[in-house]
């Protein structure tokens, strides 16, 4: 049986140990820093009000027998520790709009730590944090399991953050893929995505796509299985990785101001990978690939379901229905296997279409949609102007 002891440490001691590297959050199983400014400010407010904050879990993994200096992991509570250290280090102010206590707002609002009155600084330095110290005899794998169990029912952690606490070669490969500059160029991930490891989760989907093709991912089961099934070995020869990087190069070549709005959508990026992987498999050439994608994107971006157009021309009518179908498969249930397949089949067919007539028809459809959008805007502007005139007359 492993032993757990309870202790207390002051913020001064914890801040010192953290800055000296004796206390740290291990990224091999911890999630990233995700707290926003409101979360951080309200924690500092709790400390200034001398109220109790939840206990944190520490584990001393190594100790130098000669100096007695130990390396201690923050097993649970890294968001709180980081917030305290960041405030003392001058990383943020106590924004008044987030403070709830009138006295704290008046005395400490909009101030950095160094700007606080001495008595408030001392309240922070002397604040005691309750600590659960985990038996040093625990192994790293036991600590990871403990972290996973601690957060198993914590709804603040998403599925990917929980997966990160598991040792998995597959997971490591996906995290490495998420660090490529390509994703920044394509503007796929927001800062919030990166904080919550949504970038890693998305790269899991791309690796799975490269490995076995389109699958349904309306829940996390598929990725969970990959983390478990490929925890010891995955893509040892980097065959899948090279395939993905080659596709990235092609996609990067088609990114410009006319396509970025389309490419930066996660569902459309996934579809592009589907198309390119299949073209690799079928040994298709990428001649005029950018030109064809650009024409499709122009038509797709102008398409509105509210515009009902009955084309007599068979090619125009067929393209209209395909884009309508593609639009629907991109607006709901985007991770369903069926909708992913619909998007892939339509875009793949167009990208490998030889007939110039088809693309002339797409360009004509784009012009039709643009004209209807202009008419709609003109009508809206006229209604707004009429409304202004009516109000002026009333007054």
SESE-278327 format. One record per residue (C-alpha): residue number from 1; z, y, x. Coordinates in Angstrom, 2 decimals. Layout:
BEGIN
<atom num="NUM" w="Z" v="Y" u="X"/>
...
***
This chain:
BEGIN
<atom num="1" w="0.00" v="0.00" u="0.00"/>
<atom num="2" w="-1.00" v="3.40" u="1.33"/>
<atom num="3" w="1.68" v="6.08" u="1.43"/>
<atom num="4" w="1.39" v="9.56" u="-0.05"/>
<atom num="5" w="3.89" v="12.28" u="0.81"/>
<atom num="6" w="4.21" v="15.71" u="-0.73"/>
<atom num="7" w="4.70" v="18.80" u="1.38"/>
<atom num="8" w="4.08" v="22.54" u="1.34"/>
<atom num="9" w="2.28" v="24.85" u="3.74"/>
<atom num="10" w="1.91" v="28.61" u="3.73"/>
<atom num="11" w="-1.47" v="30.27" u="3.43"/>
<atom num="12" w="-0.85" v="31.63" u="6.96"/>
<atom num="13" w="-0.62" v="28.11" u="8.41"/>
<atom num="14" w="-3.59" v="26.80" u="6.44"/>
<atom num="15" w="-5.77" v="29.79" u="7.34"/>
<atom num="16" w="-4.87" v="29.41" u="11.03"/>
<atom num="17" w="-5.61" v="25.67" u="11.08"/>
<atom num="18" w="-8.91" v="26.16" u="9.23"/>
<atom num="19" w="-10.13" v="28.87" u="11.59"/>
<atom num="20" w="-9.11" v="26.82" u="14.62"/>
<atom num="21" w="-11.10" v="23.85" u="13.30"/>
<atom num="22" w="-8.04" v="21.65" u="12.87"/>
<atom num="23" w="-8.50" v="21.66" u="9.09"/>
<atom num="24" w="-11.95" v="21.16" u="7.62"/>
<atom num="25" w="-14.04" v="19.80" u="4.72"/>
<atom num="26" w="-16.16" v="16.82" u="5.76"/>
<atom num="27" w="-19.70" v="17.37" u="4.48"/>
<atom num="28" w="-20.44" v="13.63" u="4.63"/>
<atom num="29" w="-18.67" v="13.22" u="1.29"/>
<atom num="30" w="-17.65" v="16.69" u="0.13"/>
<atom num="31" w="-19.84" v="18.81" u="-2.09"/>
<atom num="32" w="-21.06" v="22.22" u="-1.00"/>
<atom num="33" w="-19.29" v="25.52" u="-1.63"/>
<atom num="34" w="-20.01" v="26.22" u="-5.29"/>
<atom num="35" w="-17.41" v="28.68" u="-6.52"/>
<atom num="36" w="-18.74" v="32.03" u="-7.66"/>
<atom num="37" w="-17.00" v="35.38" u="-7.11"/>
<atom num="38" w="-15.15" v="35.19" u="-10.41"/>
<atom num="39" w="-13.60" v="31.82" u="-9.48"/>
<atom num="40" w="-12.53" v="33.13" u="-6.08"/>
<atom num="41" w="-11.11" v="36.42" u="-7.36"/>
<atom num="42" w="-9.03" v="34.72" u="-10.03"/>
<atom num="43" w="-7.57" v="32.28" u="-7.53"/>
<atom num="44" w="-6.45" v="35.15" u="-5.29"/>
<atom num="45" w="-5.04" v="36.87" u="-8.39"/>
<atom num="46" w="-3.02" v="33.72" u="-9.13"/>
<atom num="47" w="-1.59" v="33.85" u="-5.61"/>
<atom num="48" w="-0.78" v="37.58" u="-5.86"/>
<atom num="49" w="1.03" v="36.89" u="-9.16"/>
<atom num="50" w="2.95" v="34.10" u="-7.36"/>
<atom num="51" w="1.90" v="31.54" u="-9.94"/>
<atom num="52" w="1.32" v="27.86" u="-9.17"/>
<atom num="53" w="-2.12" v="26.62" u="-8.16"/>
<atom num="54" w="-3.07" v="22.90" u="-8.26"/>
<atom num="55" w="-2.10" v="20.78" u="-5.26"/>
<atom num="56" w="-4.58" v="19.89" u="-2.55"/>
<atom num="57" w="-5.07" v="16.57" u="-0.73"/>
<atom num="58" w="-5.09" v="16.44" u="3.10"/>
<atom num="59" w="-5.74" v="13.48" u="5.39"/>
<atom num="60" w="-4.96" v="13.51" u="9.11"/>
<atom num="61" w="-7.64" v="11.33" u="10.67"/>
<atom num="62" w="-7.10" v="11.85" u="14.40"/>
<atom num="63" w="-4.29" v="13.15" u="16.58"/>
<atom num="64" w="-4.39" v="13.81" u="20.30"/>
<atom num="65" w="-1.44" v="11.80" u="21.69"/>
<atom num="66" w="-0.97" v="14.24" u="24.56"/>
<atom num="67" w="-1.13" v="17.56" u="22.70"/>
<atom num="68" w="-0.20" v="16.39" u="19.21"/>
<atom num="69" w="-3.12" v="18.40" u="17.77"/>
<atom num="70" w="-4.55" v="16.69" u="14.69"/>
<atom num="71" w="-7.84" v="16.81" u="12.81"/>
<atom num="72" w="-7.17" v="17.09" u="9.10"/>
<atom num="73" w="-9.67" v="16.58" u="6.27"/>
<atom num="74" w="-9.48" v="18.49" u="3.00"/>
<atom num="75" w="-10.04" v="15.51" u="0.72"/>
<atom num="76" w="-9.61" v="17.51" u="-2.48"/>
<atom num="77" w="-9.26" v="21.27" u="-2.82"/>
<atom num="78" w="-11.92" v="22.61" u="-0.47"/>
<atom num="79" w="-13.16" v="25.19" u="-2.99"/>
<atom num="80" w="-9.65" v="26.69" u="-3.19"/>
<atom num="81" w="-9.09" v="26.64" u="0.57"/>
<atom num="82" w="-12.52" v="28.15" u="1.24"/>
<atom num="83" w="-11.87" v="30.91" u="-1.30"/>
<atom num="84" w="-8.57" v="31.85" u="0.38"/>
<atom num="85" w="-10.03" v="31.77" u="3.90"/>
<atom num="86" w="-13.10" v="33.73" u="2.80"/>
<atom num="87" w="-10.98" v="36.48" u="1.21"/>
<atom num="88" w="-8.74" v="36.86" u="4.24"/>
<atom num="89" w="-11.89" v="36.91" u="6.39"/>
<atom num="90" w="-13.35" v="39.82" u="4.42"/>
<atom num="91" w="-16.11" v="37.89" u="2.65"/>
<atom num="92" w="-15.54" v="39.42" u="-0.81"/>
<atom num="93" w="-13.52" v="42.03" u="-2.71"/>
<atom num="94" w="-11.20" v="41.53" u="-5.66"/>
<atom num="95" w="-13.73" v="42.83" u="-8.17"/>
<atom num="96" w="-11.91" v="44.60" u="-11.00"/>
<atom num="97" w="-14.17" v="43.12" u="-13.67"/>
<atom num="98" w="-12.84" v="39.63" u="-12.87"/>
<atom num="99" w="-9.13" v="40.51" u="-12.62"/>
<atom num="100" w="-7.03" v="39.84" u="-15.71"/>
<atom num="101" w="-3.62" v="41.24" u="-14.75"/>
<atom num="102" w="-3.35" v="45.01" u="-15.22"/>
<atom num="103" w="-0.92" v="45.52" u="-12.33"/>
<atom num="104" w="-3.05" v="43.52" u="-9.88"/>
<atom num="105" w="-6.17" v="45.31" u="-11.12"/>
<atom num="106" w="-4.54" v="48.70" u="-10.52"/>
<atom num="107" w="-3.10" v="47.87" u="-7.10"/>
<atom num="108" w="-5.67" v="45.48" u="-5.64"/>
<atom num="109" w="-8.88" v="45.97" u="-7.63"/>
<atom num="110" w="-12.11" v="46.33" u="-5.63"/>
<atom num="111" w="-10.25" v="45.88" u="-2.34"/>
<atom num="112" w="-10.88" v="43.66" u="0.65"/>
<atom num="113" w="-7.88" v="41.82" u="2.11"/>
<atom num="114" w="-7.53" v="44.36" u="4.93"/>
<atom num="115" w="-7.34" v="47.18" u="2.36"/>
<atom num="116" w="-4.39" v="45.70" u="0.47"/>
<atom num="117" w="-0.93" v="47.21" u="0.71"/>
<atom num="118" w="1.35" v="45.39" u="3.13"/>
<atom num="119" w="3.44" v="43.81" u="0.36"/>
<atom num="120" w="0.36" v="42.18" u="-1.19"/>
<atom num="121" w="-0.86" v="40.91" u="2.17"/>
<atom num="122" w="2.56" v="39.35" u="2.73"/>
<atom num="123" w="2.45" v="37.72" u="-0.70"/>
<atom num="124" w="-0.77" v="35.99" u="0.33"/>
<atom num="125" w="0.38" v="35.03" u="3.84"/>
<atom num="126" w="3.67" v="33.62" u="2.56"/>
<atom num="127" w="2.31" v="31.81" u="-0.51"/>
<atom num="128" w="3.14" v="28.09" u="-0.44"/>
<atom num="129" w="0.44" v="25.60" u="-1.36"/>
<atom num="130" w="1.50" v="22.14" u="-2.52"/>
<atom num="131" w="-0.08" v="19.40" u="-0.43"/>
<atom num="132" w="-0.42" v="15.67" u="-0.92"/>
<atom num="133" w="-0.60" v="14.19" u="2.57"/>
<atom num="134" w="-2.48" v="10.90" u="2.65"/>
<atom num="135" w="-1.40" v="8.09" u="4.97"/>
<atom num="136" w="-3.15" v="8.54" u="8.36"/>
<atom num="137" w="-3.69" v="4.77" u="8.40"/>
<atom num="138" w="-6.34" v="5.15" u="5.70"/>
<atom num="139" w="-9.89" v="4.55" u="6.88"/>
<atom num="140" w="-12.82" v="6.94" u="6.38"/>
<atom num="141" w="-14.34" v="4.60" u="3.80"/>
<atom num="142" w="-11.04" v="4.51" u="1.89"/>
<atom num="143" w="-10.92" v="8.31" u="1.93"/>
<atom num="144" w="-14.45" v="8.50" u="0.53"/>
<atom num="145" w="-13.50" v="6.07" u="-2.20"/>
<atom num="146" w="-10.39" v="8.14" u="-2.92"/>
<atom num="147" w="-12.46" v="11.33" u="-3.16"/>
<atom num="148" w="-14.85" v="9.58" u="-5.54"/>
<atom num="149" w="-11.97" v="8.32" u="-7.68"/>
<atom num="150" w="-10.25" v="11.73" u="-7.71"/>
<atom num="151" w="-13.42" v="13.30" u="-9.06"/>
<atom num="152" w="-14.64" v="10.44" u="-11.24"/>
<atom num="153" w="-13.55" v="12.16" u="-14.44"/>
<atom num="154" w="-13.81" v="15.70" u="-13.11"/>
<atom num="155" w="-16.54" v="17.31" u="-15.18"/>
<atom num="156" w="-16.80" v="20.16" u="-12.67"/>
<atom num="157" w="-18.66" v="17.83" u="-10.31"/>
<atom num="158" w="-22.19" v="16.85" u="-11.27"/>
<atom num="159" w="-23.67" v="13.41" u="-10.64"/>
<atom num="160" w="-25.30" v="14.33" u="-7.33"/>
<atom num="161" w="-22.08" v="15.79" u="-5.94"/>
<atom num="162" w="-20.33" v="12.53" u="-6.79"/>
<atom num="163" w="-23.12" v="10.48" u="-5.18"/>
<atom num="164" w="-22.68" v="12.53" u="-2.02"/>
<atom num="165" w="-19.28" v="10.92" u="-1.52"/>
<atom num="166" w="-20.97" v="7.54" u="-1.01"/>
<atom num="167" w="-22.38" v="6.25" u="2.27"/>
<atom num="168" w="-26.09" v="5.63" u="1.67"/>
<atom num="169" w="-29.10" v="5.68" u="3.97"/>
<atom num="170" w="-31.24" v="6.57" u="0.95"/>
<atom num="171" w="-29.00" v="9.55" u="0.23"/>
<atom num="172" w="-29.16" v="10.71" u="3.85"/>
<atom num="173" w="-32.98" v="10.57" u="3.79"/>
<atom num="174" w="-33.11" v="12.62" u="0.60"/>
<atom num="175" w="-30.70" v="15.24" u="1.94"/>
<atom num="176" w="-32.79" v="15.54" u="5.12"/>
<atom num="177" w="-35.94" v="16.02" u="3.02"/>
<atom num="178" w="-34.28" v="18.84" u="1.07"/>
<atom num="179" w="-33.90" v="20.90" u="4.27"/>
<atom num="180" w="-37.66" v="21.37" u="4.86"/>
<atom num="181" w="-39.03" v="24.93" u="4.66"/>
<atom num="182" w="-41.65" v="23.69" u="2.19"/>
<atom num="183" w="-39.19" v="23.99" u="-0.71"/>
<atom num="184" w="-38.52" v="27.63" u="0.16"/>
<atom num="185" w="-42.25" v="28.36" u="0.34"/>
<atom num="186" w="-42.77" v="26.72" u="-3.06"/>
<atom num="187" w="-39.72" v="28.53" u="-4.53"/>
<atom num="188" w="-38.57" v="25.34" u="-6.21"/>
<atom num="189" w="-34.82" v="25.70" u="-5.81"/>
<atom num="190" w="-32.54" v="28.57" u="-6.74"/>
<atom num="191" w="-29.39" v="29.34" u="-4.78"/>
<atom num="192" w="-27.46" v="27.74" u="-7.65"/>
<atom num="193" w="-29.54" v="24.56" u="-7.26"/>
<atom num="194" w="-28.70" v="24.41" u="-3.57"/>
<atom num="195" w="-24.99" v="24.95" u="-4.18"/>
<atom num="196" w="-24.83" v="22.12" u="-6.70"/>
<atom num="197" w="-27.04" v="19.76" u="-4.62"/>
<atom num="198" w="-29.81" v="19.80" u="-7.21"/>
<atom num="199" w="-32.25" v="20.11" u="-4.30"/>
<atom num="200" w="-31.08" v="16.75" u="-2.92"/>
<atom num="201" w="-31.27" v="15.17" u="-6.38"/>
<atom num="202" w="-34.85" v="16.39" u="-6.79"/>
<atom num="203" w="-35.81" v="14.96" u="-3.39"/>
<atom num="204" w="-34.35" v="11.64" u="-4.56"/>
<atom num="205" w="-36.90" v="11.71" u="-7.39"/>
<atom num="206" w="-39.75" v="12.41" u="-4.97"/>
<atom num="207" w="-38.74" v="9.52" u="-2.71"/>
<atom num="208" w="-38.53" v="7.21" u="-5.72"/>
<atom num="209" w="-41.96" v="8.40" u="-6.87"/>
<atom num="210" w="-43.40" v="7.70" u="-3.41"/>
<atom num="211" w="-41.80" v="4.27" u="-3.38"/>
<atom num="212" w="-42.61" v="2.91" u="-6.83"/>
<atom num="213" w="-44.56" v="5.46" u="-8.83"/>
<atom num="214" w="-43.63" v="7.26" u="-12.04"/>
<atom num="215" w="-40.32" v="6.22" u="-13.58"/>
<atom num="216" w="-38.19" v="7.49" u="-16.44"/>
<atom num="217" w="-35.34" v="9.70" u="-15.21"/>
<atom num="218" w="-33.74" v="11.03" u="-18.34"/>
<atom num="219" w="-30.37" v="10.04" u="-16.88"/>
<atom num="220" w="-28.96" v="9.44" u="-13.41"/>
<atom num="221" w="-29.06" v="5.65" u="-13.50"/>
<atom num="222" w="-32.19" v="5.26" u="-11.36"/>
<atom num="223" w="-30.90" v="7.44" u="-8.54"/>
<atom num="224" w="-27.46" v="5.81" u="-8.73"/>
<atom num="225" w="-29.11" v="2.41" u="-8.28"/>
<atom num="226" w="-31.07" v="3.64" u="-5.25"/>
<atom num="227" w="-27.87" v="4.95" u="-3.64"/>
<atom num="228" w="-26.31" v="1.51" u="-4.10"/>
<atom num="229" w="-29.34" v="-0.71" u="-3.44"/>
<atom num="230" w="-30.45" v="1.17" u="-0.33"/>
<atom num="231" w="-27.10" v="2.14" u="1.12"/>
<atom num="232" w="-27.74" v="0.24" u="4.37"/>
<atom num="233" w="-31.49" v="0.60" u="4.90"/>
<atom num="234" w="-34.34" v="2.64" u="3.43"/>
<atom num="235" w="-37.80" v="3.61" u="4.71"/>
<atom num="236" w="-36.92" v="2.43" u="8.22"/>
<atom num="237" w="-40.44" v="3.13" u="9.55"/>
<atom num="238" w="-40.68" v="6.53" u="7.78"/>
<atom num="239" w="-43.78" v="5.41" u="5.87"/>
<atom num="240" w="-42.62" v="7.09" u="2.66"/>
<atom num="241" w="-41.43" v="10.18" u="4.50"/>
<atom num="242" w="-44.83" v="10.63" u="6.19"/>
<atom num="243" w="-46.56" v="10.18" u="2.84"/>
<atom num="244" w="-44.39" v="12.89" u="1.29"/>
<atom num="245" w="-44.86" v="15.30" u="4.21"/>
<atom num="246" w="-48.63" v="14.81" u="4.07"/>
<atom num="247" w="-48.56" v="15.67" u="0.36"/>
<atom num="248" w="-46.41" v="18.72" u="1.13"/>
<atom num="249" w="-49.08" v="20.01" u="3.51"/>
<atom num="250" w="-51.72" v="19.73" u="0.79"/>
<atom num="251" w="-49.55" v="21.46" u="-1.79"/>
<atom num="252" w="-48.68" v="24.22" u="0.65"/>
<atom num="253" w="-52.41" v="24.88" u="1.10"/>
<atom num="254" w="-52.87" v="25.53" u="-2.62"/>
<atom num="255" w="-49.98" v="27.98" u="-2.97"/>
<atom num="256" w="-50.95" v="31.60" u="-3.50"/>
<atom num="257" w="-50.04" v="34.37" u="-5.95"/>
<atom num="258" w="-52.17" v="32.76" u="-8.69"/>
<atom num="259" w="-50.59" v="29.30" u="-8.44"/>
<atom num="260" w="-46.98" v="29.94" u="-7.37"/>
<atom num="261" w="-45.76" v="30.39" u="-10.95"/>
<atom num="262" w="-47.04" v="26.90" u="-11.78"/>
<atom num="263" w="-46.12" v="25.17" u="-8.51"/>
<atom num="264" w="-42.55" v="26.53" u="-8.53"/>
<atom num="265" w="-41.72" v="24.64" u="-11.73"/>
<atom num="266" w="-39.98" v="21.34" u="-10.93"/>
<atom num="267" w="-41.96" v="19.37" u="-13.53"/>
<atom num="268" w="-45.29" v="20.67" u="-12.25"/>
<atom num="269" w="-44.37" v="20.04" u="-8.61"/>
<atom num="270" w="-43.49" v="16.47" u="-9.55"/>
<atom num="271" w="-46.89" v="16.13" u="-11.26"/>
<atom num="272" w="-48.69" v="17.43" u="-8.18"/>
<atom num="273" w="-46.94" v="14.81" u="-6.04"/>
<atom num="274" w="-47.99" v="12.16" u="-8.58"/>
<atom num="275" w="-51.63" v="13.25" u="-8.41"/>
<atom num="276" w="-51.75" v="13.50" u="-4.61"/>
<atom num="277" w="-50.02" v="10.17" u="-4.02"/>
<atom num="278" w="-52.53" v="8.47" u="-6.33"/>
<atom num="279" w="-55.41" v="10.19" u="-4.57"/>
<atom num="280" w="-54.07" v="8.81" u="-1.27"/>
<atom num="281" w="-53.97" v="5.34" u="-2.80"/>
<atom num="282" w="-57.51" v="5.59" u="-4.16"/>
<atom num="283" w="-58.74" v="7.22" u="-0.93"/>
<atom num="284" w="-60.03" v="10.26" u="-2.80"/>
<atom num="285" w="-61.11" v="13.37" u="-0.94"/>
<atom num="286" w="-59.44" v="16.74" u="-1.47"/>
<atom num="287" w="-62.68" v="18.71" u="-1.48"/>
<atom num="288" w="-62.40" v="21.65" u="-3.90"/>
<atom num="289" w="-58.84" v="20.52" u="-4.76"/>
<atom num="290" w="-57.44" v="24.06" u="-4.55"/>
<atom num="291" w="-60.33" v="25.49" u="-6.55"/>
<atom num="292" w="-59.85" v="22.94" u="-9.34"/>
<atom num="293" w="-56.08" v="23.38" u="-9.47"/>
<atom num="294" w="-56.49" v="27.16" u="-9.60"/>
<atom num="295" w="-58.89" v="26.97" u="-12.55"/>
<atom num="296" w="-56.58" v="24.60" u="-14.42"/>
<atom num="297" w="-53.53" v="26.78" u="-13.73"/>
<atom num="298" w="-55.34" v="29.88" u="-15.02"/>
<atom num="299" w="-56.18" v="28.14" u="-18.31"/>
<atom num="300" w="-52.72" v="26.57" u="-18.60"/>
<atom num="301" w="-50.89" v="29.87" u="-17.99"/>
<atom num="302" w="-52.84" v="31.63" u="-20.75"/>
<atom num="303" w="-52.58" v="28.77" u="-23.25"/>
<atom num="304" w="-50.37" v="29.34" u="-26.29"/>
<atom num="305" w="-49.81" v="26.75" u="-29.00"/>
<atom num="306" w="-49.89" v="29.53" u="-31.59"/>
<atom num="307" w="-53.55" v="30.18" u="-30.77"/>
<atom num="308" w="-55.50" v="27.63" u="-32.78"/>
<atom num="309" w="-59.12" v="27.52" u="-31.64"/>
<atom num="310" w="-61.68" v="25.14" u="-33.10"/>
<atom num="311" w="-64.41" v="24.60" u="-30.54"/>
<atom num="312" w="-67.71" v="23.11" u="-31.65"/>
<atom num="313" w="-68.59" v="22.20" u="-28.08"/>
<atom num="314" w="-67.35" v="18.65" u="-27.33"/>
<atom num="315" w="-66.24" v="19.43" u="-23.76"/>
<atom num="316" w="-64.39" v="22.59" u="-24.81"/>
<atom num="317" w="-62.70" v="20.79" u="-27.70"/>
<atom num="318" w="-61.61" v="17.91" u="-25.45"/>
<atom num="319" w="-60.20" v="20.26" u="-22.77"/>
<atom num="320" w="-58.37" v="22.29" u="-25.40"/>
<atom num="321" w="-56.61" v="19.17" u="-26.71"/>
<atom num="322" w="-55.76" v="17.99" u="-23.18"/>
<atom num="323" w="-54.15" v="21.27" u="-22.19"/>
<atom num="324" w="-52.27" v="21.36" u="-25.49"/>
<atom num="325" w="-51.00" v="17.84" u="-24.81"/>
<atom num="326" w="-50.09" v="18.76" u="-21.21"/>
<atom num="327" w="-48.22" v="21.84" u="-22.41"/>
<atom num="328" w="-46.17" v="19.79" u="-24.86"/>
<atom num="329" w="-45.34" v="17.20" u="-22.16"/>
<atom num="330" w="-44.11" v="20.08" u="-19.98"/>
<atom num="331" w="-41.89" v="21.74" u="-22.56"/>
<atom num="332" w="-39.55" v="18.97" u="-23.69"/>
<atom num="333" w="-38.33" v="15.70" u="-22.22"/>
<atom num="334" w="-40.01" v="16.57" u="-18.93"/>
<atom num="335" w="-38.33" v="13.68" u="-17.08"/>
<atom num="336" w="-39.31" v="11.03" u="-19.61"/>
<atom num="337" w="-41.63" v="8.45" u="-18.12"/>
<atom num="338" w="-44.13" v="8.92" u="-20.95"/>
<atom num="339" w="-44.36" v="12.70" u="-20.52"/>
<atom num="340" w="-44.62" v="12.40" u="-16.75"/>
<atom num="341" w="-47.48" v="9.96" u="-17.22"/>
<atom num="342" w="-49.28" v="12.26" u="-19.68"/>
<atom num="343" w="-49.14" v="15.17" u="-17.23"/>
<atom num="344" w="-50.27" v="12.98" u="-14.33"/>
<atom num="345" w="-53.24" v="11.43" u="-16.17"/>
<atom num="346" w="-54.57" v="14.78" u="-17.39"/>
<atom num="347" w="-54.24" v="16.59" u="-14.06"/>
<atom num="348" w="-55.48" v="13.63" u="-12.02"/>
<atom num="349" w="-58.62" v="13.35" u="-14.17"/>
<atom num="350" w="-59.36" v="17.05" u="-13.81"/>
<atom num="351" w="-58.74" v="17.08" u="-10.05"/>
<atom num="352" w="-61.24" v="14.27" u="-9.62"/>
<atom num="353" w="-63.77" v="15.60" u="-12.11"/>
<atom num="354" w="-67.19" v="16.11" u="-10.53"/>
<atom num="355" w="-68.90" v="18.06" u="-13.31"/>
<atom num="356" w="-69.14" v="21.83" u="-12.82"/>
<atom num="357" w="-69.65" v="22.08" u="-16.58"/>
<atom num="358" w="-66.04" v="21.05" u="-17.18"/>
<atom num="359" w="-64.68" v="23.83" u="-15.00"/>
<atom num="360" w="-67.00" v="26.41" u="-16.50"/>
<atom num="361" w="-65.61" v="25.36" u="-19.87"/>
<atom num="362" w="-62.04" v="25.81" u="-18.54"/>
<atom num="363" w="-62.93" v="29.29" u="-17.30"/>
<atom num="364" w="-64.40" v="30.13" u="-20.72"/>
<atom num="365" w="-61.23" v="28.89" u="-22.40"/>
<atom num="366" w="-59.14" v="31.08" u="-20.06"/>
<atom num="367" w="-61.21" v="34.11" u="-21.10"/>
<atom num="368" w="-60.73" v="33.22" u="-24.78"/>
<atom num="369" w="-56.97" v="32.93" u="-24.35"/>
<atom num="370" w="-56.80" v="36.17" u="-22.36"/>
<atom num="371" w="-58.64" v="38.03" u="-25.10"/>
<atom num="372" w="-56.26" v="36.67" u="-27.75"/>
<atom num="373" w="-53.25" v="37.66" u="-25.63"/>
<atom num="374" w="-54.64" v="41.19" u="-25.25"/>
<atom num="375" w="-55.18" v="41.41" u="-29.01"/>
<atom num="376" w="-51.63" v="40.24" u="-29.61"/>
<atom num="377" w="-50.22" v="42.83" u="-27.19"/>
<atom num="378" w="-52.33" v="45.59" u="-28.75"/>
<atom num="379" w="-51.09" v="44.63" u="-32.21"/>
<atom num="380" w="-47.47" v="44.63" u="-31.02"/>
<atom num="381" w="-47.90" v="48.03" u="-29.34"/>
<atom num="382" w="-49.43" v="49.46" u="-32.52"/>
<atom num="383" w="-46.57" v="48.16" u="-34.66"/>
<atom num="384" w="-44.01" v="49.66" u="-32.27"/>
<atom num="385" w="-45.84" v="52.99" u="-32.27"/>
<atom num="386" w="-46.04" v="53.00" u="-36.09"/>
<atom num="387" w="-42.32" v="52.29" u="-36.21"/>
<atom num="388" w="-41.60" v="55.26" u="-33.93"/>
<atom num="389" w="-43.79" v="57.55" u="-36.07"/>
<atom num="390" w="-42.04" v="56.40" u="-39.26"/>
<atom num="391" w="-38.62" v="57.12" u="-37.75"/>
<atom num="392" w="-39.74" v="60.56" u="-36.59"/>
<atom num="393" w="-40.99" v="61.39" u="-40.09"/>
<atom num="394" w="-37.73" v="60.20" u="-41.62"/>
<atom num="395" w="-35.72" v="62.41" u="-39.33"/>
***
